[in-house]
Amino acid sequence: MLSPENYIREKARGIPVYECWVNANWNESKMVQAVLSRKDSNGKIILCTYLVDLMCLGIKDTYYLYNLSETKYREQIYNISEQMSFDQCDYTLIHNIVKAGLNFAKKYGFNPVKDFSKTTKYMLEEDEDKIEKLNIECGENGFPLYMRGPFESDLKAKQIVDQLEETAGPGNYRFVDDLNNDMYDELENFWDVNIDSKDVEFENKYTRLSTNEKLALFRTHMVRLEKLNKTEKIDFTDLVEAIIEDYLDQEKADEIYDLYIDKLDNFEVTDIITNDIFPTEGNKPEDEKALKSKFQRLYDLIIYDSSEAEKELKKFIKKHPDNPGICFLQLTHLRLTNSIDYKSLLTEYINKFPNYPLIKLLNQISNYVEKTELSNGVTIESIIETYFPGRKSLHRIEIFHVFMFMFVYATKTKNIELLDALDFLMEESYLSDQELDLLSYFVTMGKFEFILSKLEKE
């Protein structure tokens, strides 16, 4: 049986829409609480909610409830409607609101919460001509209006404003720091609705198996891994998660998460390219801005599609062969395309730019991959202190590579509690969808390595 997340990804769009609800004042407040449900032929209901900020940030939160009976579903609708006034609406409105908020936010570099990209977006129909396009007004007179929410710290608010300064430009957005807003009181109540996990009734077919039985199944699947069909691969993923749960000390993982989130809060994560990450001294101010913009665009393109970036990257390197930032882009491209030239060029560049932090990090990651055993004691804080001493702000590219370093370390030391904590931490770090996808690969490989180590001991 599919897990709830996989079931939604694979099946939800084929289940008829049941009901849709939206808060009564959404068009005035531009802050939308949308509820979408689908009901299958057995009478079981999936309920999904979206918190959409049409003014600036897009999809701020989302959750789902799976396999609800009609009675449990009505209880949830009642609980939600107790917090604020809701109107029933048709699916077209929900679809257009979510897509409008998503697209408006992306214009200014704000990505939806990971649970949307991972699961709840599949509750929505695909964008097709059959869905009527509605004019959903976003922003204030077409420009972003960021109203600080009750759950956004001073650090988080500053990160958002800094990003707007970079993406919208000075004077092209408005920031309202008003936490004494009745709308936010309603929002807090809405997202504090008590969701009883006992209401989520689904069966994991591996629950009743012993750890040894699960490991035996894992071994069987590994033998024919390349021949697994799509459904079998999803099933295999569920098996991996079930095995990891048997070994994971969740309390310890939560402690690591709490410790690291406090440490990361001491740093500002920014999208502003500084000379620390891409040196442009000696150029005219307007040339500096253009070069830094090109660096950011090329990096994002490499992460998204390395082959598409190759031609432009070669021209950039040829024009600026002695810029460590551009050489770092070249290394990133070679690493993602599994080029045989990566290791030799990394050695050349670490000798050429021994003090450039990102190349130093790539070199240390390469060294860690080749080692059979590593000593304990590496932390996010120690990495930042070693490679970015004295810094109070880090670019998201730098944060991404800190996480990559830590994932390699967690995998090599078979530390699944650290791996689990990092998996949740990366969602809090303003990384792009492509960066999160790459880190998710490290999470998967870390789990595989851990399980294989257990099989070797049998």
Protein Blocks (a to p, Z undefined) as FASTA:
>chain_A
ZZfklmmmmmmmmpccfbdcddfklmmnopacdddddddfkopacdddddddfklnopab
dcddehiafklmmmmmmmmmmmpccddddfklmmmmmmmmmmmmmmnopacdfklmmmmm
mmpccddfklccddddehjehiacddddfklcfklmmmmmmmmmmmnoghiaccdddfbb
fklmmmmmmmmpccdfklmccddfklmpcfklmmmmmmmmmmmmmmpcfklmmmmmmmmm
mmmmmmpcfklmmmmmmmmmmmmmmpccdfbdcfklmccehiafklmmmmmmmmmmmmmm
mmmommlmmmmmmmmmmmmmmbmklmmmmmmmmmmnopaklmmmmmmmmmmmmmbmklmm
mmmmmmmmmpmbdcehiafklmmmmmmghiabdcfklmmmmmmmmmmmmmmnopaklmmm
mmmmmmmnopafklmmmmmmmmmmmmmmmmmmmmmmZZ
